[in-house]
Amino acid sequence: MFAFNDHSIVKKVVSFLPQVGVGGRNGLPQQRRTSLASSKQLFRSANMTQRWQRREISNFEYLMYLIIRLQLVGALNPTRKSFFY
């Protein structure tokens, strides 16, 4: 935690920090509500399928998005799901 005396210093420091949250990677605004949204809500609002269909993103980017957002890795059955999640 940092405490700065001047708001302009805070802005400078924040400008140097990397983007965080799900918004930047998925074409969504980086807001608290975006970061707290469910996978289903993010999938709908990101329009990744439409972006992929319009060839705005590669097959690899689309598949990675699906795997990460829908949590497809490791959850082959309830036992494996409890191990990974």
N, C-alpha and C positions, 0 to 999 in steps of 0.2 A: 504494500500500500504506500502511496506517495501523497504528500501534502504540498501543494504549491501555493505561493502567496498571490500569484497573478494568473488570471484566466488565460492570458495570451501564451504563457509558458505551457499551460496544460494543452492548448491547441497545438503548439509546436511538438510537444512530446507525443501526443496522440497521432499526429501526422506521420511520425516515423515508425509507429507500430504496425505490424502486419495486419491485414484484414482478418477478422475472425468471424466465426459463426457460419451458418449454412448459406447465407444470402449471396456472398461474393462468388462462390463456386457454382451456384445454380441459377444465376441470373435473377435473383430476387433481392429486394432491398435488405440491407443489413440492419434489421431492427430487432428489438427484443422479442416481439411477437413472432417474427419469422423464425428465430432460433428456437422458440418454444413450441412451434407448430408440430403436429403429428406428421409422420411420413406420408400419410394419405393426403393431408392438406398441402404439404410441400410438393408432392408429385403433381397435383392438380394445378397449383399456382405457378410452377416452374415452366409449364408448357414444353417440357423436354421432348415429348413425342412429336409435337408439331415442329419444333426446331430441328429434330433429326430428319423428319420427313421433308423439310425444306432444304436439307443438306447444310444447315447452319452449324451443325456439330458433326463430328466424325462418328462412325460406328463404335469405335473404342470409347469415346466420351459418353455416348448414350448407354452402352453396356455397363460401364463403370458407375454411371449414375444409378442405373437400375439395381445393380448389385449393392451399392452402398445405401441408397435410400430405402430399398425394400428389404434390406438385411437378408439377402439370399444366401450368404456364405455361412456354412456350418449348421444351419437349422434344418437338417434332413429329417429329424424326428425329435420328439420332446426331450429325450435324454441328451442328445447333442445340443439342442437349443439351450438347455440349462447349463451345459458346460461352457458354451460360448457367450451366453448373455447372462 
